[in-house]
Amino acid sequence: MLIDIDHVTKRPSSPHPILNLGFRIFFMGSAMFAVVSMLLWLLILQGFVSFKGELDPFYWHGHEMVFGYSLAVIAGFLLTAVKTWTNQPMPYGWRLFWIFSPWVMARLLWLGLHATPSMAIIFGAFVFDVLFWALTSFWVIKAVWLARQKNQLGIVLKLVLLMFANIAFYWGVLTNHLTTQQLSLHAGLYVIIGVVFTIARRVLSFFIAKGVSVDTYGKPNGLKVEQRNSVLLDRANLLGLVLFMVADLFLDWPKIASIFALICFVANTLRLKNWYHHGIWHKPLLWSLVIAFGGMTAGLLIFVISPFVDDNLNLHSLGLHGLALFGVGLMTIAMMARVSLGHTARNIHTPPKAVGLMFVLMIVSGACRVFMPMFGGDYMLWILVSQVVWIIAFGLFCVSYAKILSKPRTDKLFG
């Protein structure tokens, strides 16, 4: 007797392809938000839009970059990658929509906060943000638990820490406690950098080895690439980052923090040396990731030197933005560009034509915000240029990837 497999095992379906898997809707949503939020921040800094209320506008901007944009990208990545890591199903369709919706509601409330500040709006955003991250964390933790994968506990811990950091920021806003707001923002960024280091350690060497050994059509080109990883370097980076966070945030020991930042810098420089291959320069989806990792590592070097120089430039702030612009901005847009192609069954070796320009603009954005102010010039002008090219870069992503993320896989499979 023949058995109707489709009848026994119902095929997954969703109302629209953009809800097929987490990376689709969260990558598109985060990229659009990166454009809108940065444009609004530009208008506020230039004086075209007033910022009302007691909340420091710099903390408003920081929160939306750390807990708004960054967490959306992380959610999209994890709600996709964890399925591969654990072989457990991830939410799709309406379940995915109900994870994405509170993130959108929180962002809308934060975007309007500059004009109509009120505790009711802040509390509403708090509820939606906590709901969004609780749902995201639930699905990740559930998959890890069912798969009994103890090696994923580091990711689980970082999700919990990000929840606590965001709650602490809201508490600081509701009680008008500026120190709590600052500490929670910086803590959130450092934990996100920890997530980036973890994900980069898992995928960057694999991407490089796979990418440089084939031509633009995916056919082997004869290059043999051996990627080396070191448990010692991994542990040195983790220990250094944790102790750097403690010394920088809670003990206010800048010179001790610089020592641990140096450990992280050396560990990641050596890791990048082990992964590097000259073949990356032929493929934007590879050199963008390497430059992002290198720029993030250079940001750590700023923390190393900042306690020992005359800090007229506020090097600590430049270091924070070095981590943010390269470790979050360039790294995430490069990762989104690659993942979006691979998980829609498109050729990762022939990305959209705009990706090269998109990555160059993000490098310019990072250089203008982090490195150029060290050489003088109008500081606010450097920030303005950085903002403009950021907006253009993410605008190009939205234009180039909207159809890719909103259409079914090319191989007709679900995902």
LOTORTOR-826427 format. One record per residue (C-alpha): residue number from 1; residue in three letters; z, y negated, x. Coordinates in steps of 0.05 Angstrom, whole numbers, always signed. Last residue first. Example, Ala and Ser with C-alpha at 12.3 -4.5 7.8 and 13.67 -1.06 7.14 Angstrom:
+--------+------+--------+--------+--------+
: tortor : bagu :     up :  north :   east :
+--------+------+--------+--------+--------+
:      2 :  SER :   +143 :    +21 :   +273 :
:      1 :  ALA :   +156 :    +90 :   +246 :
+--------+------+--------+--------+--------+
END
This chain:
+--------+------+--------+--------+--------+
: tortor : bagu :     up :  north :   east :
+--------+------+--------+--------+--------+
:    415 :  GLY :    +88 :   -565 :   +260 :
:    414 :  PHE :    +50 :   -516 :   +216 :
:    413 :  LEU :    -11 :   -483 :   +247 :
:    412 :  LYS :    -81 :   -509 :   +232 :
:    411 :  ASP :   -101 :   -508 :   +307 :
:    410 :  THR :   -114 :   -583 :   +305 :
:    409 :  ARG :    -43 :   -596 :   +281 :
:    408 :  PRO :    -41 :   -635 :   +216 :
:    407 :  LYS :    -50 :   -711 :   +215 :
:    406 :  SER :     +4 :   -766 :   +214 :
:    405 :  LEU :    +26 :   -762 :   +287 :
:    404 :  ILE :    -45 :   -762 :   +315 :
:    403 :  LYS :    -69 :   -815 :   +267 :
:    402 :  ALA :    -12 :   -863 :   +286 :
:    401 :  TYR :    -17 :   -847 :   +360 :
:    400 :  SER :    -65 :   -898 :   +389 :
:    399 :  VAL :    -47 :   -957 :   +343 :
:    398 :  CYS :    +29 :   -945 :   +347 :
:    397 :  PHE :    +26 :   -933 :   +422 :
:    396 :  LEU :    -15 :   -996 :   +432 :
:    395 :  GLY :    +37 :  -1036 :   +394 :
:    394 :  PHE :    +90 :  -1005 :   +439 :
:    393 :  ALA :    +55 :  -1033 :   +500 :
:    392 :  ILE :    +39 :  -1101 :   +468 :
:    391 :  ILE :   +112 :  -1111 :   +448 :
:    390 :  TRP :   +137 :  -1091 :   +517 :
:    389 :  VAL :    +85 :  -1138 :   +548 :
:    388 :  VAL :   +113 :  -1197 :   +507 :
:    387 :  GLN :   +186 :  -1180 :   +520 :
:    386 :  SER :   +178 :  -1175 :   +596 :
:    385 :  VAL :   +139 :  -1240 :   +597 :
:    384 :  LEU :   +195 :  -1274 :   +558 :
:    383 :  ILE :   +249 :  -1246 :   +604 :
:    382 :  TRP :   +212 :  -1271 :   +666 :
:    381 :  LEU :   +206 :  -1339 :   +633 :
:    380 :  MET :   +280 :  -1339 :   +618 :
:    379 :  TYR :   +295 :  -1328 :   +692 :
:    378 :  ASP :   +249 :  -1383 :   +716 :
:    377 :  GLY :   +232 :  -1366 :   +788 :
:    376 :  GLY :   +272 :  -1330 :   +840 :
:    375 :  PHE :   +260 :  -1267 :   +879 :
:    374 :  MET :   +316 :  -1227 :   +846 :
:    373 :  PRO :   +289 :  -1248 :   +778 :
:    372 :  MET :   +226 :  -1206 :   +794 :
:    371 :  PHE :   +264 :  -1140 :   +798 :
:    370 :  VAL :   +296 :  -1126 :   +730 :
:    369 :  ARG :   +262 :  -1161 :   +671 :
:    368 :  CYS :   +195 :  -1174 :   +704 :
:    367 :  ALA :   +191 :  -1106 :   +737 :
:    366 :  GLY :   +211 :  -1069 :   +673 :
:    365 :  SER :   +159 :  -1105 :   +631 :
:    364 :  VAL :   +106 :  -1096 :   +685 :
:    363 :  ILE :   +121 :  -1021 :   +686 :
:    362 :  MET :   +116 :  -1020 :   +609 :
:    361 :  LEU :    +49 :  -1056 :   +613 :
:    360 :  VAL :    +23 :  -1005 :   +664 :
:    359 :  PHE :    +45 :   -949 :   +616 :
:    358 :  MET :     +6 :   -977 :   +557 :
:    357 :  LEU :    -54 :   -991 :   +600 :
:    356 :  GLY :    -57 :   -918 :   +621 :
:    355 :  VAL :    -44 :   -895 :   +550 :
:    354 :  ALA :   -101 :   -936 :   +518 :
:    353 :  LYS :   -155 :   -884 :   +529 :
:    352 :  PRO :   -120 :   -832 :   +485 :
:    351 :  PRO :    -97 :   -771 :   +523 :
:    350 :  THR :   -145 :   -722 :   +557 :
:    349 :  HIS :   -101 :   -674 :   +597 :
:    348 :  ILE :    -52 :   -664 :   +539 :
:    347 :  ASN :   -108 :   -633 :   +498 :
:    346 :  ARG :    -85 :   -632 :   +425 :
:    345 :  ALA :    -44 :   -577 :   +392 :
:    344 :  THR :     -2 :   -626 :   +351 :
:    343 :  HIS :    +60 :   -608 :   +392 :
:    342 :  GLY :    +25 :   -621 :   +458 :
:    341 :  LEU :     -5 :   -688 :   +439 :
:    340 :  SER :    +58 :   -719 :   +410 :
:    339 :  VAL :    +99 :   -690 :   +467 :
:    338 :  ARG :    +57 :   -726 :   +519 :
:    337 :  ALA :    +57 :   -796 :   +488 :
:    336 :  MET :   +130 :   -789 :   +466 :
:    335 :  MET :   +150 :   -772 :   +537 :
:    334 :  ALA :   +113 :   -832 :   +566 :
:    333 :  ILE :   +143 :   -878 :   +512 :
:    332 :  THR :   +212 :   -848 :   +526 :
:    331 :  MET :   +210 :   -854 :   +601 :
:    330 :  LEU :   +181 :   -924 :   +601 :
:    329 :  GLY :   +234 :   -953 :   +555 :
:    328 :  VAL :   +295 :   -908 :   +567 :
:    327 :  GLY :   +302 :   -894 :   +641 :
:    326 :  PHE :   +254 :   -949 :   +661 :
:    325 :  LEU :   +273 :  -1008 :   +617 :
:    324 :  ALA :   +344 :   -985 :   +602 :
:    323 :  LEU :   +366 :   -961 :   +670 :
:    322 :  GLY :   +337 :  -1023 :   +703 :
:    321 :  HIS :   +367 :  -1065 :   +646 :
:    320 :  LEU :   +436 :  -1041 :   +664 :
:    319 :  GLY :   +423 :  -1054 :   +738 :
:    318 :  LEU :   +399 :  -1124 :   +722 :
:    317 :  SER :   +463 :  -1136 :   +683 :
:    316 :  HIS :   +505 :  -1112 :   +742 :
:    315 :  LEU :   +463 :  -1156 :   +787 :
:    314 :  ASN :   +488 :  -1219 :   +753 :
:    313 :  LEU :   +438 :  -1263 :   +790 :
:    312 :  ASN :   +490 :  -1306 :   +824 :
:    311 :  ASP :   +525 :  -1243 :   +848 :
:    310 :  ASP :   +538 :  -1259 :   +921 :
:    309 :  VAL :   +531 :  -1190 :   +950 :
:    308 :  PHE :   +576 :  -1129 :   +962 :
:    307 :  PRO :   +594 :  -1109 :   +891 :
:    306 :  SER :   +520 :  -1108 :   +869 :
:    305 :  ILE :   +494 :  -1062 :   +925 :
:    304 :  VAL :   +506 :   -993 :   +894 :
:    303 :  PHE :   +496 :  -1017 :   +822 :
:    302 :  ILE :   +427 :  -1041 :   +842 :
:    301 :  LEU :   +413 :   -973 :   +872 :
:    300 :  LEU :   +425 :   -941 :   +804 :
:    299 :  GLY :   +368 :   -983 :   +777 :
:    298 :  ALA :   +324 :   -954 :   +832 :
:    297 :  THR :   +338 :   -885 :   +802 :
:    296 :  MET :   +315 :   -909 :   +734 :
:    295 :  GLY :   +252 :   -937 :   +767 :
:    294 :  GLY :   +239 :   -871 :   +802 :
:    293 :  PHE :   +247 :   -831 :   +737 :
:    292 :  ALA :   +201 :   -879 :   +700 :
:    291 :  ILE :   +152 :   -878 :   +759 :
:    290 :  VAL :   +151 :   -801 :   +755 :
:    289 :  LEU :   +142 :   -801 :   +680 :
:    288 :  SER :    +85 :   -851 :   +683 :
:    287 :  TRP :    +53 :   -813 :   +740 :
:    286 :  LEU :    +49 :   -750 :   +697 :
:    285 :  LEU :    +21 :   -773 :   +630 :
:    284 :  PRO :    -25 :   -821 :   +668 :
:    283 :  LYS :    -60 :   -763 :   +704 :
:    282 :  HIS :    -99 :   -771 :   +769 :
:    281 :  TRP :    -38 :   -799 :   +804 :
:    280 :  ILE :     +1 :   -735 :   +791 :
:    279 :  GLY :    -39 :   -696 :   +843 :
:    278 :  HIS :     +2 :   -725 :   +899 :
:    277 :  HIS :    +60 :   -678 :   +882 :
:    276 :  TYR :   +132 :   -699 :   +872 :
:    275 :  TRP :   +184 :   -650 :   +845 :
:    274 :  ASN :   +226 :   -640 :   +908 :
:    273 :  LYS :   +223 :   -714 :   +925 :
:    272 :  LEU :   +245 :   -731 :   +854 :
:    271 :  ARG :   +305 :   -686 :   +863 :
:    270 :  LEU :   +320 :   -719 :   +930 :
:    269 :  THR :   +318 :   -788 :   +900 :
:    268 :  ASN :   +359 :   -763 :   +842 :
:    267 :  ALA :   +415 :   -738 :   +886 :
:    266 :  VAL :   +414 :   -799 :   +932 :
:    265 :  PHE :   +418 :   -848 :   +873 :
:    264 :  CYS :   +471 :   -808 :   +837 :
:    263 :  ILE :   +515 :   -806 :   +899 :
:    262 :  LEU :   +502 :   -881 :   +910 :
:    261 :  ALA :   +524 :   -895 :   +838 :
:    260 :  PHE :   +588 :   -856 :   +855 :
:    259 :  ILE :   +600 :   -902 :   +915 :
:    258 :  SER :   +582 :   -964 :   +874 :
:    257 :  ALA :   +634 :   -945 :   +822 :
:    256 :  ILE :   +687 :   -946 :   +877 :
:    255 :  LYS :   +664 :  -1016 :   +896 :
:    254 :  PRO :   +662 :  -1039 :   +823 :
:    253 :  TRP :   +732 :  -1014 :   +805 :
:    252 :  ASP :   +738 :  -1038 :   +733 :
:    251 :  LEU :   +779 :   -976 :   +714 :
:    250 :  PHE :   +750 :   -962 :   +645 :
:    249 :  LEU :   +677 :   -980 :   +647 :
:    248 :  ASP :   +654 :   -980 :   +719 :
:    247 :  ALA :   +701 :   -928 :   +749 :
:    246 :  VAL :   +696 :   -881 :   +690 :
:    245 :  MET :   +621 :   -888 :   +683 :
:    244 :  PHE :   +611 :   -878 :   +758 :
:    243 :  LEU :   +655 :   -816 :   +755 :
:    242 :  VAL :   +611 :   -785 :   +701 :
:    241 :  LEU :   +546 :   -805 :   +737 :
:    240 :  GLY :   +569 :   -778 :   +804 :
:    239 :  LEU :   +592 :   -712 :   +775 :
:    238 :  LEU :   +527 :   -701 :   +738 :
:    237 :  ASN :   +483 :   -723 :   +797 :
:    236 :  ALA :   +522 :   -680 :   +846 :
:    235 :  ARG :   +519 :   -621 :   +799 :
:    234 :  ASP :   +443 :   -625 :   +793 :
:    233 :  LEU :   +436 :   -636 :   +868 :
:    232 :  LEU :   +476 :   -574 :   +883 :
:    231 :  VAL :   +439 :   -533 :   +831 :
:    230 :  SER :   +374 :   -550 :   +867 :
:    229 :  ASN :   +305 :   -547 :   +837 :
:    228 :  ARG :   +240 :   -536 :   +874 :
:    227 :  GLN :   +171 :   -540 :   +845 :
:    226 :  GLU :   +115 :   -500 :   +877 :
:    225 :  VAL :    +45 :   -523 :   +860 :
:    224 :  LYS :    -17 :   -482 :   +875 :
:    223 :  LEU :    -81 :   -522 :   +867 :
:    222 :  GLY :   -141 :   -480 :   +850 :
:    221 :  ASN :   -169 :   -523 :   +795 :
:    220 :  PRO :   -145 :   -481 :   +736 :
:    219 :  LYS :   -179 :   -502 :   +670 :
:    218 :  GLY :   -142 :   -550 :   +623 :
:    217 :  TYR :   -204 :   -592 :   +609 :
:    216 :  THR :   -179 :   -651 :   +650 :
:    215 :  ASP :   -169 :   -604 :   +709 :
:    214 :  VAL :   -112 :   -556 :   +720 :
:    213 :  SER :    -57 :   -546 :   +773 :
:    212 :  VAL :    -34 :   -618 :   +770 :
:    211 :  GLY :     -9 :   -614 :   +699 :
:    210 :  LYS :    +28 :   -548 :   +699 :
:    209 :  ALA :    +69 :   -562 :   +761 :
:    208 :  ILE :    +82 :   -634 :   +741 :
:    207 :  PHE :   +102 :   -617 :   +669 :
:    206 :  PHE :   +148 :   -561 :   +693 :
:    205 :  SER :   +181 :   -607 :   +744 :
:    204 :  LEU :   +191 :   -659 :   +691 :
:    203 :  VAL :   +215 :   -613 :   +635 :
:    202 :  ARG :   +286 :   -588 :   +645 :
:    201 :  ARG :   +311 :   -639 :   +697 :
:    200 :  ALA :   +279 :   -695 :   +656 :
:    199 :  ILE :   +317 :   -671 :   +595 :
:    198 :  THR :   +384 :   -673 :   +630 :
:    197 :  PHE :   +371 :   -739 :   +666 :
:    196 :  VAL :   +349 :   -770 :   +600 :
:    195 :  VAL :   +412 :   -744 :   +566 :
:    194 :  GLY :   +455 :   -774 :   +622 :
:    193 :  ILE :   +417 :   -839 :   +614 :
:    192 :  ILE :   +436 :   -836 :   +540 :
:    191 :  VAL :   +508 :   -827 :   +561 :
:    190 :  TYR :   +503 :   -888 :   +606 :
:    189 :  LEU :   +472 :   -930 :   +550 :
:    188 :  GLY :   +526 :   -910 :   +500 :
:    187 :  ALA :   +581 :   -926 :   +550 :
:    186 :  HIS :   +550 :   -995 :   +563 :
:    185 :  LEU :   +548 :  -1009 :   +489 :
:    184 :  SER :   +618 :   -981 :   +477 :
:    183 :  LEU :   +647 :  -1023 :   +533 :
:    182 :  GLN :   +614 :  -1087 :   +510 :
:    181 :  GLN :   +634 :  -1080 :   +436 :
:    180 :  THR :   +705 :  -1060 :   +454 :
:    179 :  THR :   +711 :  -1121 :   +499 :
:    178 :  LEU :   +684 :  -1167 :   +445 :
:    177 :  HIS :   +737 :  -1149 :   +392 :
:    176 :  ASN :   +715 :  -1181 :   +327 :
:    175 :  THR :   +753 :  -1128 :   +287 :
:    174 :  LEU :   +691 :  -1106 :   +248 :
:    173 :  VAL :   +647 :  -1115 :   +309 :
:    172 :  GLY :   +693 :  -1076 :   +355 :
:    171 :  TRP :   +700 :  -1020 :   +304 :
:    170 :  TYR :   +624 :  -1018 :   +298 :
:    169 :  PHE :   +620 :  -1010 :   +374 :
:    168 :  ALA :   +673 :   -956 :   +374 :
:    167 :  ILE :   +634 :   -917 :   +320 :
:    166 :  ASN :   +572 :   -921 :   +364 :
:    165 :  ALA :   +609 :   -896 :   +425 :
:    164 :  PHE :   +641 :   -840 :   +386 :
:    163 :  MET :   +574 :   -816 :   +359 :
:    162 :  LEU :   +543 :   -821 :   +429 :
:    161 :  LEU :   +600 :   -779 :   +457 :
:    160 :  VAL :   +588 :   -725 :   +404 :
:    159 :  LEU :   +514 :   -721 :   +420 :
:    158 :  LYS :   +530 :   -719 :   +495 :
:    157 :  LEU :   +577 :   -660 :   +484 :
:    156 :  VAL :   +523 :   -622 :   +446 :
:    155 :  ILE :   +473 :   -634 :   +503 :
:    154 :  GLY :   +523 :   -606 :   +553 :
:    153 :  LEU :   +537 :   -547 :   +508 :
:    152 :  GLN :   +464 :   -525 :   +513 :
:    151 :  ASN :   +479 :   -474 :   +569 :
:    150 :  LYS :   +526 :   -439 :   +521 :
:    149 :  GLN :   +468 :   -415 :   +480 :
:    148 :  ARG :   +497 :   -371 :   +425 :
:    147 :  ALA :   +432 :   -377 :   +386 :
:    146 :  LEU :   +469 :   -389 :   +321 :
:    145 :  TRP :   +514 :   -440 :   +354 :
:    144 :  VAL :   +457 :   -477 :   +389 :
:    143 :  ALA :   +418 :   -481 :   +324 :
:    142 :  LYS :   +479 :   -506 :   +285 :
:    141 :  ILE :   +495 :   -557 :   +339 :
:    140 :  VAL :   +424 :   -586 :   +336 :
:    139 :  TRP :   +422 :   -587 :   +260 :
:    138 :  PHE :   +492 :   -618 :   +254 :
:    137 :  SER :   +478 :   -670 :   +309 :
:    136 :  THR :   +419 :   -698 :   +271 :
:    135 :  LEU :   +458 :   -699 :   +206 :
:    134 :  ALA :   +518 :   -733 :   +239 :
:    133 :  TRP :   +472 :   -783 :   +274 :
:    132 :  PHE :   +440 :   -806 :   +210 :
:    131 :  LEU :   +504 :   -807 :   +170 :
:    130 :  VAL :   +540 :   -847 :   +223 :
:    129 :  ASP :   +483 :   -898 :   +225 :
:    128 :  PHE :   +481 :   -903 :   +149 :
:    127 :  VAL :   +556 :   -914 :   +141 :
:    126 :  PHE :   +557 :   -965 :   +198 :
:    125 :  ALA :   +498 :  -1003 :   +170 :
:    124 :  GLY :   +535 :  -1010 :   +104 :
:    123 :  PHE :   +597 :  -1034 :   +141 :
:    122 :  ILE :   +556 :  -1086 :   +178 :
:    121 :  ILE :   +523 :  -1109 :   +113 :
:    120 :  ALA :   +590 :  -1114 :    +77 :
:    119 :  MET :   +621 :  -1150 :   +137 :
:    118 :  SER :   +571 :  -1206 :   +128 :
:    117 :  PRO :   +516 :  -1240 :   +167 :
:    116 :  THR :   +454 :  -1262 :   +127 :
:    115 :  ALA :   +403 :  -1287 :   +177 :
:    114 :  HIS :   +418 :  -1248 :   +241 :
:    113 :  LEU :   +440 :  -1188 :   +200 :
:    112 :  GLY :   +372 :  -1177 :   +170 :
:    111 :  LEU :   +346 :  -1134 :   +227 :
:    110 :  TRP :   +413 :  -1097 :   +227 :
:    109 :  LEU :   +408 :  -1080 :   +153 :
:    108 :  LEU :   +336 :  -1056 :   +161 :
:    107 :  ARG :   +356 :  -1013 :   +221 :
:    106 :  ALA :   +413 :   -980 :   +183 :
:    105 :  MET :   +367 :   -964 :   +124 :
:    104 :  VAL :   +314 :   -934 :   +171 :
:    103 :  TRP :   +365 :   -889 :   +205 :
:    102 :  PRO :   +392 :   -869 :   +137 :
:    101 :  SER :   +322 :   -848 :   +116 :
:    100 :  PHE :   +305 :   -805 :   +177 :
:     99 :  ILE :   +355 :   -750 :   +163 :
:     98 :  TRP :   +336 :   -748 :    +89 :
:     97 :  PHE :   +263 :   -745 :   +108 :
:     96 :  LEU :   +275 :   -685 :   +152 :
:     95 :  ARG :   +305 :   -647 :    +94 :
:     94 :  TRP :   +247 :   -671 :    +51 :
:     93 :  GLY :   +196 :   -638 :    +95 :
:     92 :  TYR :   +221 :   -608 :   +159 :
:     91 :  PRO :   +289 :   -589 :   +188 :
:     90 :  MET :   +292 :   -545 :   +251 :
:     89 :  PRO :   +286 :   -470 :   +251 :
:     88 :  GLN :   +321 :   -430 :   +307 :
:     87 :  ASN :   +284 :   -402 :   +367 :
:     86 :  THR :   +338 :   -433 :   +411 :
:     85 :  TRP :   +300 :   -473 :   +463 :
:     84 :  THR :   +236 :   -480 :   +423 :
:     83 :  LYS :   +269 :   -503 :   +359 :
:     82 :  VAL :   +315 :   -546 :   +402 :
:     81 :  ALA :   +253 :   -583 :   +426 :
:     80 :  THR :   +232 :   -612 :   +359 :
:     79 :  LEU :   +296 :   -638 :   +328 :
:     78 :  LEU :   +316 :   -655 :   +399 :
:     77 :  PHE :   +256 :   -699 :   +414 :
:     76 :  GLY :   +256 :   -736 :   +347 :
:     75 :  ALA :   +332 :   -746 :   +350 :
:     74 :  ILE :   +328 :   -772 :   +422 :
:     73 :  VAL :   +273 :   -821 :   +402 :
:     72 :  ALA :   +314 :   -845 :   +343 :
:     71 :  LEU :   +376 :   -850 :   +386 :
:     70 :  SER :   +340 :   -896 :   +435 :
:     69 :  TYR :   +313 :   -945 :   +384 :
:     68 :  GLY :   +375 :   -958 :   +343 :
:     67 :  PHE :   +437 :   -939 :   +382 :
:     66 :  VAL :   +416 :   -967 :   +450 :
:     65 :  MET :   +361 :  -1017 :   +433 :
:     64 :  GLU :   +392 :  -1038 :   +368 :
:     63 :  HIS :   +462 :  -1044 :   +397 :
:     62 :  GLY :   +438 :  -1085 :   +456 :
:     61 :  HIS :   +401 :  -1135 :   +413 :
:     60 :  TRP :   +462 :  -1147 :   +369 :
:     59 :  TYR :   +505 :  -1148 :   +431 :
:     58 :  PHE :   +461 :  -1204 :   +459 :
:     57 :  PRO :   +465 :  -1240 :   +391 :
:     56 :  ASP :   +542 :  -1242 :   +397 :
:     55 :  LEU :   +567 :  -1227 :   +327 :
:     54 :  GLU :   +604 :  -1287 :   +296 :
:     53 :  GLY :   +552 :  -1305 :   +244 :
:     52 :  LYS :   +483 :  -1336 :   +246 :
:     51 :  PHE :   +425 :  -1326 :   +294 :
:     50 :  SER :   +370 :  -1378 :   +285 :
:     49 :  VAL :   +297 :  -1361 :   +292 :
:     48 :  PHE :   +247 :  -1402 :   +333 :
:     47 :  GLY :   +299 :  -1414 :   +388 :
:     46 :  GLN :   +262 :  -1377 :   +443 :
:     45 :  LEU :   +318 :  -1325 :   +447 :
:     44 :  ILE :   +315 :  -1313 :   +372 :
:     43 :  LEU :   +240 :  -1308 :   +370 :
:     42 :  LEU :   +240 :  -1258 :   +428 :
:     41 :  TRP :   +294 :  -1217 :   +394 :
:     40 :  LEU :   +252 :  -1215 :   +330 :
:     39 :  LEU :   +192 :  -1191 :   +369 :
:     38 :  MET :   +235 :  -1139 :   +405 :
:     37 :  SER :   +261 :  -1112 :   +338 :
:     36 :  VAL :   +191 :  -1108 :   +307 :
:     35 :  VAL :   +156 :  -1075 :   +365 :
:     34 :  ALA :   +210 :  -1025 :   +383 :
:     33 :  PHE :   +218 :  -1010 :   +308 :
:     32 :  MET :   +145 :   -989 :   +304 :
:     31 :  ALA :   +155 :   -944 :   +364 :
:     30 :  SER :   +220 :   -915 :   +335 :
:     29 :  GLY :   +187 :   -899 :   +268 :
:     28 :  MET :   +126 :   -866 :   +299 :
:     27 :  PHE :   +169 :   -824 :   +346 :
:     26 :  PHE :   +219 :   -808 :   +291 :
:     25 :  ILE :   +166 :   -788 :   +240 :
:     24 :  ARG :   +127 :   -741 :   +284 :
:     23 :  PHE :   +180 :   -716 :   +332 :
:     22 :  GLY :   +222 :   -685 :   +276 :
:     21 :  LEU :   +171 :   -635 :   +250 :
:     20 :  ASN :   +125 :   -628 :   +191 :
:     19 :  LEU :   +146 :   -694 :   +159 :
:     18 :  ILE :    +87 :   -733 :   +187 :
:     17 :  PRO :    +42 :   -678 :   +159 :
:     16 :  HIS :    +59 :   -700 :    +87 :
:     15 :  PRO :    +97 :   -670 :    +28 :
:     14 :  SER :   +120 :   -611 :    +71 :
:     13 :  SER :   +103 :   -538 :    +77 :
:     12 :  PRO :   +132 :   -476 :   +109 :
:     11 :  ARG :    +97 :   -410 :    +94 :
:     10 :  LYS :   +135 :   -364 :    +47 :
:      9 :  THR :   +149 :   -296 :    +76 :
:      8 :  VAL :   +140 :   -240 :    +24 :
:      7 :  HIS :    +83 :   -274 :    -13 :
:      6 :  ASP :    +47 :   -296 :    +50 :
:      5 :  ILE :    +55 :   -225 :    +77 :
:      4 :  ASP :    +20 :   -194 :    +17 :
:      3 :  ILE :    +35 :   -121 :    +30 :
:      2 :  LEU :    -19 :    -68 :    +27 :
:      1 :  MET :     +0 :     +0 :     +0 :
+--------+------+--------+--------+--------+
END
